[in-house]
Amino acid sequence: MGFILQALVVTGMSLRSVPRRLAPAVVALVGVAGVVAVMVTVLSIAEGFRATLSRTGSPDNAIVLRSGSDSELSSGLGIEETRIIADGPGVRRTPDGPLASSELYVIVDLPKRTTGTAANVPLRGIEPAALEVRGDVEMVEGRRFEAGRNEIIAGVGAAAEFAGLEVGSTLRWGEGEWTVVGLFTTGGTLSESELWCDVRVLQPAYRRGSTFQSVRAKLQSPEAFEAYKDALTTDPRLSVRVVRENEYYASQSAVLDGIIRGLGTLVTALMAVGAVFGAINTMYSAVAARTREIATLRALGFGGGPVVVSVMVESMLLALIGGGLGALTAYLGFNGYRAATLNFQSFSQVVFNFRVTPGLMVQGLVAALLMGLLGGLFPAVRAARVPVSSALREL
């Protein structure tokens, strides 16, 4: 009888005997399912955060910061500098002037709805052209703020996560009282985590004089970026850094993404050790329960290789089922779950949705198969070494 046929026969007998060993099999299955569920859920945090930031911005938008700044918080621009930047070559224009918004970015405190603890929320002062520069802003409740008034519009993500942002509510920050007059959406981008107001009102409220932190400009096309960047960075009146808007926000996710993935990998590895030992115990129990059967097969001429295959297949199949259940649990329980976390590069809260992608689920299944492989390896070797005399003594 050929190796493959022997392996199929022995594997079939092994799988048919699983119901008789159901309790230890379920323990191993649940252990693997727990590891995969935790792994996929943790990594979905990083995936959701990264997706939120990568969706933000457009390749035909440019963000201009002071040279040497890696975020808006560390940047500073004077009013004359912002005028030169707005008038740069390649900036799209309308009858009202260039589509460029000089902006100011401050951090305010708001309590989280779920815990009541204070959190850093970004309050952005913008110019009238900002909504056209971004292009994807839609008011879902209330109205836009009026220039020159202490009025705020809040992103739907911020309004859902933090208390006090209902339309009509008032808040006190800086040296003024602010009224929330509307809620907006931007299609799930980072902007939905922010509060917007008139930059000319925000400046005196926080004693910022006539300074800004960034300029956001809408270019005539993505191809106009290089000429725009070269013109500004070589202008002796300026000392600036020019970045495509989408690339700027993608880079903002790098630190937190690395932290979450590192911690997720560590936690998963520690849990996986326990799951592997559980699988080893399960498969050792299976081998012990099948000692007579395995030895009898060996006496009938079956080789050790097919026995090894049968034990490994059973172990990996149980792990695969457990991995599938774990991945499905993570998807049903957390995909789309809204949360907020600190962006270490802006020191403000970012509202995002957990994102359990097909790629993460596949990673979970691969991890489950690896656990099944490691969990079945030693018991499989032991099964292949069961002496034929064992069967003769137990007949």
FIRO-518767 format. One record per residue (C-alpha): residue in one letter; x, y, z; residue number from 0. Coordinates in steps of 0.001 Angstrom, whole numbers, plus 500000, padded with zeros to 6 digits. Example, Ala and Ser with C-alpha at 12.3 -4.5 7.8 and 13.67 -1.06 7.14 Angstrom:
2
+---------+--------+--------+--------+-----+
! residuo !   east !  north !     up ! num !
+---------+--------+--------+--------+-----+
!       A ! 512300 ! 495500 ! 507800 !   0 !
!       S ! 513670 ! 498940 ! 507140 !   1 !
+---------+--------+--------+--------+-----+
END
This chain:
395
+---------+--------+--------+--------+-----+
! residuo !   east !  north !     up ! num !
+---------+--------+--------+--------+-----+
!       M ! 500000 ! 500000 ! 500000 !   0 !
!       G ! 501449 ! 503404 ! 498991 !   1 !
!       F ! 502403 ! 506093 ! 501473 !   2 !
!       I ! 499612 ! 508455 ! 500386 !   3 !
!       L ! 496927 ! 505786 ! 500622 !   4 !
!       Q ! 498195 ! 504705 ! 504035 !   5 !
!       A ! 498201 ! 508303 ! 505222 !   6 !
!       L ! 494607 ! 508795 ! 504017 !   7 !
!       V ! 493424 ! 505635 ! 505773 !   8 !
!       V ! 495138 ! 506427 ! 509069 !   9 !
!       T ! 494051 ! 510085 ! 508972 !  10 !
!       G ! 490441 ! 509071 ! 508325 !  11 !
!       M ! 490494 ! 506710 ! 511311 !  12 !
!       S ! 492057 ! 509452 ! 513450 !  13 !
!       L ! 489422 ! 512032 ! 512564 !  14 !
!       R ! 486563 ! 509590 ! 513095 !  15 !
!       S ! 487800 ! 508993 ! 516621 !  16 !
!       V ! 487741 ! 512697 ! 517570 !  17 !
!       P ! 484157 ! 512572 ! 518998 !  18 !
!       R ! 485399 ! 510022 ! 521544 !  19 !
!       R ! 488019 ! 512546 ! 522645 !  20 !
!       L ! 485785 ! 515587 ! 522380 !  21 !
!       A ! 486592 ! 517323 ! 525688 !  22 !
!       P ! 490375 ! 517711 ! 525196 !  23 !
!       A ! 489827 ! 518569 ! 521520 !  24 !
!       V ! 487454 ! 521395 ! 522486 !  25 !
!       V ! 489962 ! 522715 ! 525043 !  26 !
!       A ! 492671 ! 522940 ! 522377 !  27 !
!       L ! 490248 ! 524470 ! 519882 !  28 !
!       V ! 489085 ! 527143 ! 522341 !  29 !
!       G ! 492672 ! 527979 ! 523276 !  30 !
!       V ! 493657 ! 528602 ! 519669 !  31 !
!       A ! 490427 ! 530542 ! 519047 !  32 !
!       G ! 491223 ! 532852 ! 521966 !  33 !
!       V ! 494732 ! 533554 ! 520735 !  34 !
!       V ! 493563 ! 534328 ! 517201 !  35 !
!       A ! 490679 ! 536490 ! 518432 !  36 !
!       V ! 493031 ! 538602 ! 520554 !  37 !
!       M ! 495629 ! 538816 ! 517796 !  38 !
!       V ! 493173 ! 539914 ! 515109 !  39 !
!       T ! 491400 ! 542367 ! 517429 !  40 !
!       V ! 494610 ! 544066 ! 518557 !  41 !
!       L ! 495951 ! 544339 ! 515020 !  42 !
!       S ! 492581 ! 545701 ! 513852 !  43 !
!       I ! 493234 ! 548715 ! 516092 !  44 !
!       A ! 496436 ! 549515 ! 514207 !  45 !
!       E ! 494739 ! 548789 ! 510878 !  46 !
!       G ! 491798 ! 551071 ! 511678 !  47 !
!       F ! 494044 ! 553885 ! 512895 !  48 !
!       R ! 496273 ! 553623 ! 509845 !  49 !
!       A ! 493282 ! 553485 ! 507485 !  50 !
!       T ! 491758 ! 556598 ! 509044 !  51 !
!       L ! 494922 ! 558607 ! 508545 !  52 !
!       S ! 495704 ! 557203 ! 505100 !  53 !
!       R ! 492206 ! 558166 ! 503889 !  54 !
!       T ! 492848 ! 561722 ! 505021 !  55 !
!       G ! 494237 ! 564107 ! 502492 !  56 !
!       S ! 494574 ! 564392 ! 498753 !  57 !
!       P ! 497660 ! 564226 ! 496509 !  58 !
!       D ! 496707 ! 567573 ! 494968 !  59 !
!       N ! 496725 ! 569264 ! 498386 !  60 !
!       A ! 499902 ! 570519 ! 500026 !  61 !
!       I ! 500602 ! 571206 ! 503692 !  62 !
!       V ! 503256 ! 573791 ! 504456 !  63 !
!       L ! 505002 ! 573836 ! 507853 !  64 !
!       R ! 507968 ! 575622 ! 509294 !  65 !
!       S ! 511217 ! 573940 ! 508270 !  66 !
!       G ! 512240 ! 571242 ! 510744 !  67 !
!       S ! 508710 ! 570632 ! 512028 !  68 !
!       D ! 507245 ! 567145 ! 511867 !  69 !
!       S ! 503775 ! 568194 ! 513028 !  70 !
!       E ! 501580 ! 571260 ! 513227 !  71 !
!       L ! 502077 ! 571588 ! 516984 !  72 !
!       S ! 505791 ! 572292 ! 516539 !  73 !
!       S ! 505334 ! 574613 ! 513563 !  74 !
!       G ! 504926 ! 578368 ! 513394 !  75 !
!       L ! 504363 ! 580781 ! 510502 !  76 !
!       G ! 503945 ! 584529 ! 510377 !  77 !
!       I ! 501153 ! 586263 ! 508485 !  78 !
!       E ! 503478 ! 587507 ! 505731 !  79 !
!       E ! 504835 ! 584015 ! 505235 !  80 !
!       T ! 501326 ! 582600 ! 504865 !  81 !
!       R ! 500525 ! 585180 ! 502168 !  82 !
!       I ! 503622 ! 584221 ! 500175 !  83 !
!       I ! 502716 ! 580534 ! 500542 !  84 !
!       A ! 499119 ! 581099 ! 499410 !  85 !
!       D ! 500324 ! 582980 ! 496331 !  86 !
!       G ! 502784 ! 580248 ! 495311 !  87 !
!       P ! 502831 ! 578876 ! 491743 !  88 !
!       G ! 500349 ! 576133 ! 490983 !  89 !
!       V ! 497795 ! 577040 ! 493675 !  90 !
!       R ! 494242 ! 576781 ! 492381 !  91 !
!       R ! 492364 ! 580072 ! 492329 !  92 !
!       T ! 488765 ! 581234 ! 492428 !  93 !
!       P ! 487250 ! 584711 ! 492003 !  94 !
!       D ! 487625 ! 585084 ! 495787 !  95 !
!       G ! 491343 ! 584350 ! 495704 !  96 !
!       P ! 493696 ! 581355 ! 496070 !  97 !
!       L ! 492337 ! 578130 ! 497552 !  98 !
!       A ! 494598 ! 578165 ! 500594 !  99 !
!       S ! 493816 ! 578150 ! 504289 ! 100 !
!       S ! 496199 ! 579419 ! 506981 ! 101 !
!       E ! 495411 ! 577398 ! 510078 ! 102 !
!       L ! 496004 ! 577310 ! 513818 ! 103 !
!       Y ! 495911 ! 574106 ! 515866 ! 104 !
!       V ! 495347 ! 574006 ! 519633 ! 105 !
!       I ! 494421 ! 571271 ! 522099 ! 106 !
!       V ! 491324 ! 571527 ! 524318 ! 107 !
!       D ! 489957 ! 569239 ! 527033 ! 108 !
!       L ! 486688 ! 567352 ! 526708 ! 109 !
!       P ! 485336 ! 564427 ! 528763 ! 110 !
!       K ! 484884 ! 561061 ! 527075 ! 111 !
!       R ! 481291 ! 559911 ! 526934 ! 112 !
!       T ! 482071 ! 556419 ! 528204 ! 113 !
!       T ! 484422 ! 557157 ! 531101 ! 114 !
!       G ! 484090 ! 560875 ! 531785 ! 115 !
!       T ! 487876 ! 561249 ! 531822 ! 116 !
!       A ! 489369 ! 564321 ! 530173 ! 117 !
!       A ! 490923 ! 563870 ! 526750 ! 118 !
!       N ! 492921 ! 566075 ! 524392 ! 119 !
!       V ! 490770 ! 567123 ! 521437 ! 120 !
!       P ! 492119 ! 569196 ! 518513 ! 121 !
!       L ! 490507 ! 572590 ! 517928 ! 122 !
!       R ! 491494 ! 573916 ! 514500 ! 123 !
!       G ! 491139 ! 577489 ! 513391 ! 124 !
!       I ! 490578 ! 577682 ! 509635 ! 125 !
!       E ! 489995 ! 580271 ! 506941 ! 126 !
!       P ! 486893 ! 580322 ! 504690 ! 127 !
!       A ! 488721 ! 578556 ! 501857 ! 128 !
!       A ! 489451 ! 575518 ! 504081 ! 129 !
!       L ! 486197 ! 573741 ! 503276 ! 130 !
!       E ! 486831 ! 574047 ! 499535 ! 131 !
!       V ! 490455 ! 572998 ! 499965 ! 132 !
!       R ! 489392 ! 569786 ! 501673 ! 133 !
!       G ! 486482 ! 569289 ! 499307 ! 134 !
!       D ! 484812 ! 566387 ! 501156 ! 135 !
!       V ! 483148 ! 568304 ! 503987 ! 136 !
!       E ! 479413 ! 567768 ! 504424 ! 137 !
!       M ! 477260 ! 569277 ! 507162 ! 138 !
!       V ! 475010 ! 566615 ! 508685 ! 139 !
!       E ! 473411 ! 568768 ! 511371 ! 140 !
!       G ! 473170 ! 572483 ! 512038 ! 141 !
!       R ! 475137 ! 574980 ! 509959 ! 142 !
!       R ! 478649 ! 576252 ! 509307 ! 143 !
!       F ! 480200 ! 578720 ! 511709 ! 144 !
!       E ! 480047 ! 582423 ! 510848 ! 145 !
!       A ! 483246 ! 584412 ! 510443 ! 146 !
!       G ! 484144 ! 586601 ! 513409 ! 147 !
!       R ! 481956 ! 584731 ! 515898 ! 148 !
!       N ! 482829 ! 582259 ! 518658 ! 149 !
!       E ! 481199 ! 579345 ! 516876 ! 150 !
!       I ! 482387 ! 575787 ! 516383 ! 151 !
!       I ! 481516 ! 572933 ! 514063 ! 152 !
!       A ! 482442 ! 569439 ! 515281 ! 153 !
!       G ! 483351 ! 566298 ! 513375 ! 154 !
!       V ! 480851 ! 563465 ! 513810 ! 155 !
!       G ! 483566 ! 561232 ! 515267 ! 156 !
!       A ! 484417 ! 563765 ! 517967 ! 157 !
!       A ! 480733 ! 564395 ! 518712 ! 158 !
!       A ! 480106 ! 560658 ! 519162 ! 159 !
!       E ! 483132 ! 560080 ! 521387 ! 160 !
!       F ! 483230 ! 563211 ! 523562 ! 161 !
!       A ! 480533 ! 564842 ! 525689 ! 162 !
!       G ! 479331 ! 568429 ! 525263 ! 163 !
!       L ! 479422 ! 568652 ! 521470 ! 164 !
!       E ! 475690 ! 568591 ! 520794 ! 165 !
!       V ! 474461 ! 571339 ! 518467 ! 166 !
!       G ! 473510 ! 574349 ! 520580 ! 167 !
!       S ! 475778 ! 573498 ! 523534 ! 168 !
!       T ! 478294 ! 576027 ! 524831 ! 169 !
!       L ! 481867 ! 575457 ! 525994 ! 170 !
!       R ! 484505 ! 577670 ! 527555 ! 171 !
!       W ! 488098 ! 577506 ! 526331 ! 172 !
!       G ! 490868 ! 580044 ! 526250 ! 173 !
!       E ! 489453 ! 583485 ! 526875 ! 174 !
!       G ! 486035 ! 582972 ! 525344 ! 175 !
!       E ! 482821 ! 580994 ! 525307 ! 176 !
!       W ! 482099 ! 578897 ! 522227 ! 177 !
!       T ! 478833 ! 577635 ! 520768 ! 178 !
!       V ! 478571 ! 574402 ! 518777 ! 179 !
!       V ! 476494 ! 575269 ! 515700 ! 180 !
!       G ! 476935 ! 572207 ! 513472 ! 181 !
!       L ! 478281 ! 568712 ! 512908 ! 182 !
!       F ! 480185 ! 567677 ! 509786 ! 183 !
!       T ! 481477 ! 564518 ! 508145 ! 184 !
!       T ! 484429 ! 564005 ! 505828 ! 185 !
!       G ! 483905 ! 560378 ! 504880 ! 186 !
!       G ! 485679 ! 558794 ! 507834 ! 187 !
!       T ! 488923 ! 560784 ! 507701 ! 188 !
!       L ! 490961 ! 562217 ! 510568 ! 189 !
!       S ! 489138 ! 565533 ! 510243 ! 190 !
!       E ! 486080 ! 563961 ! 511871 ! 191 !
!       S ! 488075 ! 563880 ! 515133 ! 192 !
!       E ! 488507 ! 567664 ! 515091 ! 193 !
!       L ! 486605 ! 570831 ! 516003 ! 194 !
!       W ! 486763 ! 573771 ! 513570 ! 195 !
!       C ! 486284 ! 577490 ! 514070 ! 196 !
!       D ! 487296 ! 580821 ! 512541 ! 197 !
!       V ! 491076 ! 581177 ! 512854 ! 198 !
!       R ! 490776 ! 584955 ! 513360 ! 199 !
!       V ! 488683 ! 584300 ! 516467 ! 200 !
!       L ! 490913 ! 581516 ! 517777 ! 201 !
!       Q ! 494111 ! 583593 ! 517607 ! 202 !
!       P ! 493148 ! 586202 ! 520245 ! 203 !
!       A ! 491374 ! 583589 ! 522383 ! 204 !
!       Y ! 494716 ! 581818 ! 522848 ! 205 !
!       R ! 496922 ! 584923 ! 522565 ! 206 !
!       R ! 498547 ! 583779 ! 519356 ! 207 !
!       G ! 498676 ! 587237 ! 517788 ! 208 !
!       S ! 498811 ! 586978 ! 514004 ! 209 !
!       T ! 500684 ! 583669 ! 513874 ! 210 !
!       F ! 499630 ! 580400 ! 512274 ! 211 !
!       Q ! 501000 ! 576872 ! 512291 ! 212 !
!       S ! 500337 ! 575599 ! 508793 ! 213 !
!       V ! 498968 ! 576462 ! 505385 ! 214 !
!       R ! 496870 ! 573989 ! 503432 ! 215 !
!       A ! 496740 ! 574720 ! 499689 ! 216 !
!       K ! 494719 ! 573158 ! 496870 ! 217 !
!       L ! 496945 ! 572756 ! 493814 ! 218 !
!       Q ! 495875 ! 572802 ! 490173 ! 219 !
!       S ! 496872 ! 569144 ! 489868 ! 220 !
!       P ! 499016 ! 566549 ! 491687 ! 221 !
!       E ! 501742 ! 567207 ! 489110 ! 222 !
!       A ! 501970 ! 570840 ! 490245 ! 223 !
!       F ! 503299 ! 569801 ! 493650 ! 224 !
!       E ! 507002 ! 569606 ! 492784 ! 225 !
!       A ! 507071 ! 573055 ! 491192 ! 226 !
!       Y ! 505153 ! 574488 ! 494159 ! 227 !
!       K ! 507497 ! 572811 ! 496635 ! 228 !
!       D ! 510634 ! 573966 ! 494798 ! 229 !
!       A ! 509375 ! 577541 ! 494606 ! 230 !
!       L ! 508664 ! 577759 ! 498335 ! 231 !
!       T ! 511744 ! 575931 ! 499609 ! 232 !
!       T ! 514085 ! 578061 ! 497486 ! 233 !
!       D ! 512396 ! 581362 ! 498340 ! 234 !
!       P ! 514841 ! 583296 ! 500596 ! 235 !
!       R ! 511918 ! 584856 ! 502457 ! 236 !
!       L ! 510736 ! 581447 ! 503677 ! 237 !
!       S ! 512064 ! 578549 ! 505706 ! 238 !
!       V ! 509424 ! 575929 ! 505176 ! 239 !
!       R ! 508730 ! 572241 ! 504684 ! 240 !
!       V ! 506226 ! 571288 ! 501972 ! 241 !
!       V ! 504483 ! 567894 ! 502062 ! 242 !
!       R ! 501667 ! 566303 ! 500116 ! 243 !
!       E ! 498633 ! 566189 ! 502379 ! 244 !
!       N ! 498038 ! 562444 ! 502028 ! 245 !
!       E ! 501708 ! 561629 ! 502681 ! 246 !
!       Y ! 501752 ! 563864 ! 505752 ! 247 !
!       Y ! 498837 ! 562044 ! 507380 ! 248 !
!       A ! 500141 ! 558616 ! 506401 ! 249 !
!       S ! 503399 ! 559394 ! 508226 ! 250 !
!       Q ! 501456 ! 560465 ! 511313 ! 251 !
!       S ! 500281 ! 556874 ! 511856 ! 252 !
!       A ! 503776 ! 555348 ! 511884 ! 253 !
!       V ! 504551 ! 555674 ! 515620 ! 254 !
!       L ! 501263 ! 554371 ! 517009 ! 255 !
!       D ! 501035 ! 551686 ! 514330 ! 256 !
!       G ! 504443 ! 550380 ! 515367 ! 257 !
!       I ! 503568 ! 550435 ! 519071 ! 258 !
!       I ! 500261 ! 548592 ! 518622 ! 259 !
!       R ! 501711 ! 545983 ! 516285 ! 260 !
!       G ! 504665 ! 545411 ! 518614 ! 261 !
!       L ! 502466 ! 544988 ! 521692 ! 262 !
!       G ! 499988 ! 542890 ! 519718 ! 263 !
!       T ! 502732 ! 540556 ! 518559 ! 264 !
!       L ! 504107 ! 540228 ! 522101 ! 265 !
!       V ! 500700 ! 539485 ! 523663 ! 266 !
!       T ! 499860 ! 537024 ! 520888 ! 267 !
!       A ! 503184 ! 535230 ! 521277 ! 268 !
!       L ! 502707 ! 534845 ! 525038 ! 269 !
!       M ! 499170 ! 533536 ! 524614 ! 270 !
!       A ! 500248 ! 531282 ! 521769 ! 271 !
!       V ! 502728 ! 529515 ! 524054 ! 272 !
!       G ! 499838 ! 528463 ! 526284 ! 273 !
!       A ! 497737 ! 527410 ! 523289 ! 274 !
!       V ! 500587 ! 525308 ! 521898 ! 275 !
!       F ! 501030 ! 523500 ! 525219 ! 276 !
!       G ! 497284 ! 522911 ! 525260 ! 277 !
!       A ! 497467 ! 521431 ! 521780 ! 278 !
!       I ! 500434 ! 519258 ! 522778 ! 279 !
!       N ! 498524 ! 517873 ! 525769 ! 280 !
!       T ! 495486 ! 517240 ! 523594 ! 281 !
!       M ! 497445 ! 515367 ! 520964 ! 282 !
!       Y ! 499397 ! 513376 ! 523557 ! 283 !
!       S ! 496030 ! 512329 ! 524987 ! 284 !
!       A ! 494893 ! 511385 ! 521490 ! 285 !
!       V ! 498004 ! 509296 ! 520915 ! 286 !
!       A ! 497587 ! 507572 ! 524300 ! 287 !
!       A ! 493932 ! 506784 ! 523527 ! 288 !
!       R ! 494892 ! 505345 ! 520140 ! 289 !
!       T ! 497944 ! 503342 ! 521241 ! 290 !
!       R ! 496301 ! 499982 ! 520503 ! 291 !
!       E ! 494936 ! 501205 ! 517170 ! 292 !
!       I ! 498250 ! 502706 ! 516034 ! 293 !
!       A ! 500290 ! 499673 ! 517059 ! 294 !
!       T ! 497839 ! 497349 ! 515337 ! 295 !
!       L ! 498140 ! 499352 ! 512134 ! 296 !
!       R ! 501903 ! 499134 ! 512397 ! 297 !
!       A ! 501615 ! 495333 ! 512828 ! 298 !
!       L ! 499511 ! 495206 ! 509648 ! 299 !
!       G ! 502267 ! 496888 ! 507682 ! 300 !
!       F ! 501488 ! 500597 ! 507998 ! 301 !
!       G ! 504592 ! 502777 ! 508209 ! 302 !
!       G ! 505446 ! 505381 ! 510828 ! 303 !
!       G ! 505198 ! 508230 ! 508308 ! 304 !
!       P ! 501418 ! 507907 ! 507735 ! 305 !
!       V ! 500891 ! 507849 ! 511513 ! 306 !
!       V ! 502840 ! 511106 ! 511843 ! 307 !
!       V ! 500738 ! 512633 ! 509058 ! 308 !
!       S ! 497480 ! 511597 ! 510750 ! 309 !
!       V ! 498418 ! 513198 ! 514075 ! 310 !
!       M ! 499673 ! 516389 ! 512403 ! 311 !
!       V ! 496555 ! 516670 ! 510228 ! 312 !
!       E ! 494273 ! 516273 ! 513249 ! 313 !
!       S ! 496228 ! 518867 ! 515240 ! 314 !
!       M ! 496312 ! 521403 ! 512412 ! 315 !
!       L ! 492657 ! 520838 ! 511534 ! 316 !
!       L ! 491576 ! 521492 ! 515129 ! 317 !
!       A ! 493785 ! 524594 ! 515170 ! 318 !
!       L ! 492370 ! 525788 ! 511854 ! 319 !
!       I ! 488792 ! 525441 ! 513110 ! 320 !
!       G ! 489747 ! 527272 ! 516294 ! 321 !
!       G ! 491489 ! 529976 ! 514275 ! 322 !
!       G ! 488441 ! 530400 ! 512067 ! 323 !
!       L ! 486183 ! 530761 ! 515111 ! 324 !
!       G ! 488594 ! 533263 ! 516662 ! 325 !
!       A ! 488832 ! 535358 ! 513505 ! 326 !
!       L ! 485053 ! 535284 ! 513084 ! 327 !
!       T ! 484581 ! 536347 ! 516711 ! 328 !
!       A ! 486934 ! 539284 ! 516216 ! 329 !
!       Y ! 485109 ! 540314 ! 513038 ! 330 !
!       L ! 481602 ! 540083 ! 514483 ! 331 !
!       G ! 482554 ! 541657 ! 517793 ! 332 !
!       F ! 484902 ! 544450 ! 516801 ! 333 !
!       N ! 484860 ! 545263 ! 513094 ! 334 !
!       G ! 483602 ! 548845 ! 512855 ! 335 !
!       Y ! 483802 ! 549393 ! 516631 ! 336 !
!       R ! 484463 ! 553092 ! 517252 ! 337 !
!       A ! 487181 ! 554130 ! 519679 ! 338 !
!       A ! 489572 ! 556996 ! 520325 ! 339 !
!       T ! 493275 ! 556881 ! 521051 ! 340 !
!       L ! 496144 ! 559300 ! 521436 ! 341 !
!       N ! 498140 ! 560225 ! 518357 ! 342 !
!       F ! 501646 ! 560537 ! 519785 ! 343 !
!       Q ! 502721 ! 562940 ! 517044 ! 344 !
!       S ! 499952 ! 565473 ! 517684 ! 345 !
!       F ! 499189 ! 564594 ! 521345 ! 346 !
!       S ! 495479 ! 564664 ! 520584 ! 347 !
!       Q ! 492741 ! 562082 ! 520390 ! 348 !
!       V ! 491978 ! 560422 ! 517060 ! 349 !
!       V ! 488574 ! 558803 ! 516623 ! 350 !
!       F ! 488687 ! 555726 ! 514406 ! 351 !
!       N ! 486947 ! 552401 ! 513774 ! 352 !
!       F ! 488494 ! 548986 ! 514384 ! 353 !
!       R ! 489105 ! 547391 ! 510996 ! 354 !
!       V ! 489137 ! 543594 ! 510789 ! 355 !
!       T ! 490296 ! 543065 ! 507206 ! 356 !
!       P ! 490466 ! 539812 ! 505225 ! 357 !
!       G ! 494247 ! 540120 ! 505422 ! 358 !
!       L ! 494173 ! 540150 ! 509228 ! 359 !
!       M ! 491860 ! 537135 ! 509282 ! 360 !
!       V ! 494250 ! 535254 ! 506995 ! 361 !
!       Q ! 497129 ! 536168 ! 509334 ! 362 !
!       G ! 495094 ! 534726 ! 512197 ! 363 !
!       L ! 494521 ! 531474 ! 510320 ! 364 !
!       V ! 498218 ! 531200 ! 509468 ! 365 !
!       A ! 499071 ! 531707 ! 513138 ! 366 !
!       A ! 496542 ! 529013 ! 514072 ! 367 !
!       L ! 498074 ! 526558 ! 511619 ! 368 !
!       L ! 501509 ! 527283 ! 513041 ! 369 !
!       M ! 500217 ! 526589 ! 516557 ! 370 !
!       G ! 498649 ! 523363 ! 515319 ! 371 !
!       L ! 501904 ! 522362 ! 513643 ! 372 !
!       L ! 503951 ! 522961 ! 516789 ! 373 !
!       G ! 501313 ! 521375 ! 519016 ! 374 !
!       G ! 501165 ! 518181 ! 516963 ! 375 !
!       L ! 504842 ! 517710 ! 516186 ! 376 !
!       F ! 506074 ! 515944 ! 519346 ! 377 !
!       P ! 502954 ! 513790 ! 519829 ! 378 !
!       A ! 503203 ! 512767 ! 516163 ! 379 !
!       V ! 506797 ! 511619 ! 516637 ! 380 !
!       R ! 505760 ! 509685 ! 519726 ! 381 !
!       A ! 502892 ! 508053 ! 517843 ! 382 !
!       A ! 505257 ! 506905 ! 515098 ! 383 !
!       R ! 507466 ! 505236 ! 517705 ! 384 !
!       V ! 504711 ! 503182 ! 519369 ! 385 !
!       P ! 506112 ! 499619 ! 519422 ! 386 !
!       V ! 504152 ! 496867 ! 517720 ! 387 !
!       S ! 504403 ! 494815 ! 520909 ! 388 !
!       S ! 502033 ! 497277 ! 522596 ! 389 !
!       A ! 499201 ! 496123 ! 520374 ! 390 !
!       L ! 500004 ! 492447 ! 520941 ! 391 !
!       R ! 499908 ! 492879 ! 524716 ! 392 !
!       E ! 496519 ! 494679 ! 524617 ! 393 !
!       L ! 494718 ! 492358 ! 522191 ! 394 !
+---------+--------+--------+--------+-----+
END
